[in-house]
Amino acid sequence: MSLSILIPLYNEEEFIAALLERVLAAPLPAGLERELIVVDDGSTDGSAEIVEEYSARHPETIRLIRHGRNRGKGAAVRTALAHARGQFSIIQDSDLEYDPGEYMRLLRPLVEGKADVAYGSRFMIVGERRVLYFWHSVANRLLTELCNLAADLNLTDVMTCYKALRTSLFQSIPLRSERFGIETELTINVARRQVRIYEVPISYHGRTYEEGKKIGLPDAIASVWSILRYWFTSDIYTGSGAETLHALSGAPRFNAWMADTVRPFLGPSVLEIGAGIGNLTHALVPRRRRYIATDIDGEHLARLHTRFHHRPNLEIRSCNLADSNDFLPLLEQVDTVVCLNVLEHLEDDLAGLRNIYSALRPGGRAVILVPHDQEIFGTLDTALGHWRRYSREGLRNRMEQVGLEVEHILDFNRISRPAWFVSGRILKRSVLGAAQMRLFDRFVWLWRRLDKLLPWPPTSIIAVACRPQGGQL
């Protein structure tokens, strides 16, 4: 376990040496190593040279990266984050306003597994706080309330420098702001990701303008603009596949349609392969004696833990459909395996089907949804990581090869086939947009009634197959 300390630096020649000494000496939770990533953001004084001297003395701990010109705090944080290798990351301003001696307090919720993000608040009623400018305090509180309104949070200090996050989460969030707008942009984005956010009290030793404080009215205006810009954004994931998953999470009627279609085939104990961020899990888990939700993406697993921590009958685990070793603890454990929109992601889909077979008790069912018809394979499929789309005969043959007896193959969702073809084959799009999905979702009540009447093939097919009573592993 290690901590990446991200230090944006601009013209702090007087303070940077003392800051580095304090960061190097700061106590950390047991077993946590540290790395310091300093990004000199076009300093015109001797700041970078001082960091170079420290880096020469601590080459394994301190790295210096230079910007050719001053681009702003947001740009410096993004550059540092791209080089971070720790399990956790914390932002540390290069002045002496925040005390590295309080890292332990800030990191505790993350290390204990209670939080994905921790903010150090200067306004919670614990610790020391230097009394400074009235209008700065007013501006901070106004920005915090406006950002809380946009993000639906109740933070006390959005503009704090001290933000600690799991690094993998931090790196999976697109950040666009060049300057201090990163504070509000990051807050809105982590809120939209529905992660666990904690706040802890910290001390604050602010500076006056005479002592070198740089933040002013233009930064406050930029922060307001950042809030307004990102208030309604859906740009909260890096990667089009994850963005599409998030768009689907905003389509509850469509997910309910899919869940209603597969629910009649589920037994009391269920293994869901590729649960993603839980779009189907929340609809299928009620009234199950045992439900195992799996995925291979660390951020998806973290989101599942956050969404379903209150359900005692639900287990969350990492499980790769292509890896038979991941299925050793699951041999003959469940009545039903649900695998929705996953099999097409495997180059060797027969290996995945064998693993599904192994998890079923004799007499158990596999419920597998896959995209249908190679003729409409396009850029959307490529962006989502699909190797293929299936025909009814092809899917049946593959399942029978591993010993599963196919009982039904159902057509699902004819209505979206024309749109999928146009988006992926003609317009060459790589993302299903959130607005597009919300519009589609609004009329699912109509699509469900029309779907069986449409004359063209479906977008997806669902196979229901049984492991025979005498079937052997």
Residue pairs with C-beta under 8 A, 6 or more apart in sequence:
1 31
1 32
1 33
1 86
1 87
1 88
1 111
2 32
2 33
2 34
2 35
2 85
2 86
2 87
2 88
3 28
3 32
3 33
3 34
3 35
3 86
3 87
3 88
3 89
3 90
3 103
3 107
4 34
4 35
4 37
4 80
4 81
4 84
4 85
4 86
4 88
4 89
4 90
4 167
5 23
5 34
5 35
5 36
5 37
5 89
5 90
5 92
6 37
6 39
6 77
6 80
6 81
6 84
6 89
6 90
6 91
6 92
7 19
7 23
7 36
7 37
7 38
7 39
7 80
7 92
7 93
7 94
8 39
8 41
8 73
8 76
8 77
8 80
8 91
8 93
8 94
9 16
9 38
9 39
9 40
9 41
9 43
9 47
9 48
9 51
9 76
9 94
10 40
10 41
10 42
10 43
10 47
10 70
10 73
10 76
10 94
10 214
11 43
11 44
11 45
11 47
12 19
12 43
12 47
12 94
12 95
12 212
13 43
13 45
13 46
13 47
13 50
14 212
15 94
15 95
15 96
15 212
16 47
16 50
16 51
16 94
17 50
17 54
18 96
19 92
19 94
19 95
19 96
19 100
20 36
20 38
20 50
20 51
20 54
20 62
22 96
22 99
22 100
22 101
23 34
23 36
23 92
23 100
24 34
24 36
24 58
24 61
25 100
26 34
26 100
26 101
26 103
27 101
27 103
27 104
28 34
28 103
28 104
28 107
29 104
29 107
29 108
29 111
32 88
32 107
32 111
33 86
34 61
34 86
35 61
35 62
35 63
35 84
35 85
35 86
36 58
36 61
36 62
36 63
37 63
37 65
37 80
37 83
37 84
38 51
38 55
38 62
38 63
38 64
38 65
38 80
38 94
39 65
39 66
39 67
39 76
39 77
39 79
39 80
40 47
40 48
40 51
40 64
40 65
40 66
40 67
41 67
41 70
41 71
41 72
41 73
41 75
41 76
42 67
42 68
42 69
42 70
42 71
43 70
47 94
48 64
48 66
51 62
51 64
52 64
54 62
55 62
55 63
55 64
63 83
65 79
65 80
65 83
67 75
67 76
67 79
71 178
72 177
72 178
72 179
72 180
73 179
73 180
73 182
74 175
74 176
74 177
74 178
74 179
74 180
74 181
74 182
74 185
75 178
75 179
77 91
77 175
77 182
78 175
78 182
81 89
81 167
81 170
81 171
81 175
82 171
84 167
84 170
84 171
85 167
86 167
87 166
87 167
88 107
88 110
88 111
88 164
88 165
88 166
88 167
89 164
89 165
89 166
89 167
89 170
90 103
90 106
90 107
90 162
90 163
90 164
90 165
91 161
91 162
91 163
91 164
92 98
92 100
92 161
92 162
93 161
95 207
95 212
96 205
96 207
97 161
97 204
97 205
97 206
97 207
98 120
98 161
98 162
98 202
98 204
98 205
99 202
99 203
99 205
102 120
102 127
102 162
102 202
102 203
105 120
105 200
105 201
105 202
106 118
106 120
106 162
106 164
106 200
106 202
107 118
107 164
108 118
108 200
109 115
109 118
109 198
109 200
110 116
110 117
110 118
110 164
110 165
110 166
114 196
114 198
115 196
115 197
115 198
116 165
116 166
116 169
116 190
116 195
116 196
116 197
116 302
116 306
117 163
117 164
117 165
117 166
117 169
117 190
117 195
117 196
117 197
117 198
118 163
118 164
118 165
118 197
118 198
118 199
118 200
119 155
119 157
119 158
119 160
119 162
119 163
119 164
119 197
119 198
119 199
119 200
120 157
120 160
120 161
120 162
120 163
120 164
120 199
120 200
120 201
120 202
121 155
121 156
121 157
121 160
121 199
121 200
121 201
121 202
122 129
122 157
122 160
122 202
122 203
122 204
123 129
123 140
123 141
123 156
123 157
124 156
124 157
124 199
124 200
124 201
125 201
126 201
127 201
127 202
127 203
127 204
128 203
128 204
128 205
129 203
129 204
130 204
130 205
130 206
132 206
132 208
139 220
140 157
140 159
143 158
143 159
143 184
143 220
143 223
143 224
143 227
144 155
144 156
144 157
144 158
144 159
146 224
146 227
147 153
147 155
147 158
147 184
147 187
147 188
147 227
148 154
148 155
148 158
150 184
150 188
150 227
150 230
150 231
151 187
151 188
151 191
151 192
152 191
153 187
153 191
153 197
155 187
155 197
155 199
156 199
157 199
158 183
158 184
158 187
159 180
159 183
159 184
159 223
160 183
160 202
162 202
163 183
163 186
165 190
166 302
168 298
168 299
169 190
169 193
169 195
169 299
169 302
171 238
172 237
172 238
172 239
172 242
172 299
173 186
173 189
173 190
173 193
173 236
173 237
173 238
174 189
174 235
174 236
174 237
174 238
175 182
175 185
175 186
175 189
176 185
176 235
177 185
177 222
177 226
179 219
179 222
180 215
180 219
180 222
180 223
181 222
181 223
181 225
181 226
181 229
182 226
183 223
183 226
184 223
184 226
184 227
184 230
185 226
185 229
185 230
188 227
188 230
188 231
188 233
189 230
189 233
189 235
189 236
190 197
191 197
192 233
192 234
192 236
193 236
193 303
194 303
194 306
194 307
195 302
195 303
195 306
196 306
206 213
207 213
234 243
234 246
234 247
234 250
234 433
234 434
234 435
235 243
236 243
236 246
237 243
237 245
237 246
240 383
240 384
240 430
240 431
241 383
241 384
241 385
242 299
243 431
243 432
244 380
244 383
244 384
244 431
244 432
245 276
245 277
245 279
245 300
246 277
246 434
247 431
247 432
247 433
247 434
247 436
247 437
248 254
248 255
248 279
248 432
248 437
249 255
249 277
249 278
249 279
250 434
250 437
250 438
250 441
251 437
251 438
251 440
251 441
251 444
252 441
253 441
253 442
253 444
253 445
254 437
254 440
254 441
254 444
255 279
255 280
255 283
256 283
256 444
257 413
257 444
257 447
257 448
258 280
258 340
258 369
258 412
258 413
259 280
259 283
259 284
261 410
261 412
261 462
262 284
262 338
262 340
262 367
262 369
262 462
263 283
263 284
265 336
265 365
265 367
265 464
266 284
266 288
266 335
266 336
266 338
266 365
266 367
267 334
267 335
267 336
267 364
267 365
268 288
268 289
268 290
268 335
269 288
269 289
269 290
269 291
269 333
269 334
269 335
269 336
270 284
270 285
270 288
270 290
270 291
270 292
270 334
270 335
270 336
270 337
270 338
271 292
271 294
271 330
271 333
271 334
271 336
271 337
271 338
271 359
272 280
272 281
272 284
272 291
272 292
272 293
272 294
272 337
272 338
272 339
272 340
273 294
273 319
273 321
273 337
273 338
273 339
273 342
273 356
274 294
274 295
274 296
274 321
274 339
274 340
274 341
274 342
274 345
275 281
275 293
275 294
275 295
275 300
275 304
275 316
276 295
276 297
276 300
277 300
277 303
277 304
277 307
278 293
278 303
278 304
278 307
278 308
280 338
280 340
281 291
281 293
281 304
281 307
281 308
281 314
282 307
282 308
284 291
284 338
285 291
285 293
285 308
285 311
285 313
285 314
288 313
289 313
290 313
290 315
290 334
291 311
291 313
291 314
291 315
292 314
292 315
292 316
292 317
292 330
292 333
292 334
293 304
293 308
293 314
293 315
293 316
293 317
294 316
294 317
294 318
294 319
295 301
295 304
295 318
295 319
296 318
296 319
296 320
298 318
301 316
301 318
304 316
305 316
308 314
308 316
318 326
319 326
319 327
319 330
320 326
321 339
321 342
321 343
321 346
321 352
321 355
321 356
322 346
322 348
322 351
322 352
322 355
323 355
324 351
324 354
324 355
324 358
326 355
327 355
327 358
327 359
330 358
330 359
331 358
331 359
331 473
332 358
332 359
332 360
332 361
332 362
332 473
333 359
333 361
334 359
334 360
334 361
334 364
335 360
335 361
335 363
335 364
335 365
336 360
336 364
336 365
336 366
336 367
337 356
337 359
337 360
337 364
337 365
337 366
337 367
338 367
339 352
339 356
339 366
339 367
339 368
339 369
340 367
340 368
340 369
341 369
341 370
341 371
341 460
342 352
343 349
343 352
343 353
343 368
343 370
344 370
344 371
344 381
344 386
344 387
344 388
344 389
344 390
345 384
345 385
345 386
345 387
346 352
346 387
347 387
349 387
349 388
349 398
350 398
350 401
350 402
353 366
353 398
353 399
353 401
353 402
353 404
354 402
356 366
356 368
356 402
356 404
357 366
357 402
357 403
357 404
357 467
357 471
357 473
358 473
360 366
360 467
361 467
362 467
362 468
362 469
362 470
362 471
363 466
363 467
363 468
363 469
364 466
364 467
365 407
365 464
365 465
365 466
365 467
366 399
366 404
366 463
366 464
366 465
366 466
366 467
367 462
367 463
367 464
368 395
368 399
368 462
368 463
368 465
369 412
369 460
369 461
369 462
369 463
370 389
370 390
370 395
370 460
370 461
370 463
371 381
371 386
371 389
371 390
371 459
371 460
372 389
372 390
372 391
372 392
372 411
372 457
372 458
372 459
372 460
372 461
373 389
373 390
373 391
373 417
373 457
374 388
374 389
374 390
374 391
376 389
376 417
376 420
376 421
376 424
376 425
376 459
377 386
377 388
377 389
377 424
378 420
378 421
378 423
378 424
378 425
378 428
379 423
379 424
379 425
379 428
379 429
379 430
380 420
380 423
380 424
380 429
380 430
380 431
380 432
381 389
381 424
382 430
383 430
383 431
390 461
392 409
392 461
395 409
395 461
395 463
396 406
396 409
396 463
399 406
399 463
399 465
400 406
403 467
403 468
403 471
404 465
404 466
404 467
405 465
405 466
405 467
405 468
406 463
406 464
406 465
407 464
407 465
407 466
408 462
408 463
408 464
409 461
409 462
409 463
409 464
410 461
410 462
410 463
410 464
411 452
411 457
411 458
411 461
412 458
412 459
412 460
412 461
412 462
413 447
413 451
413 458
413 459
413 460
414 451
414 452
414 454
414 456
414 457
414 458
414 459
415 447
415 450
415 451
415 454
415 459
416 440
416 459
417 456
417 457
417 458
417 459
418 456
419 440
420 459
423 429
423 432
440 447
